[in-house]
Amino acid sequence: EGLFLARSRHIHALETAQRELDNAALCGNHQLELLAEHLRLAQNACSEITGEFTADDLLGVIFSRFCIGK
């Protein structure tokens, strides 16, 4: 019961995400740019599995709130 089979690329992506989250936790509140980068890398690793959200998607959300050129 509870047997789960995963592809090796999924396992690698999860290991990468965990490593980046661990690195983010070490940054604390002192190095916010580095913290954000580790979180971005963790998100990218998870997206390799889910395919749900990309950096371009994030930029689209951010810039959709701005009125540019008016």
Beta strands, then each sheet from edge to edge (+ up, - down):
end
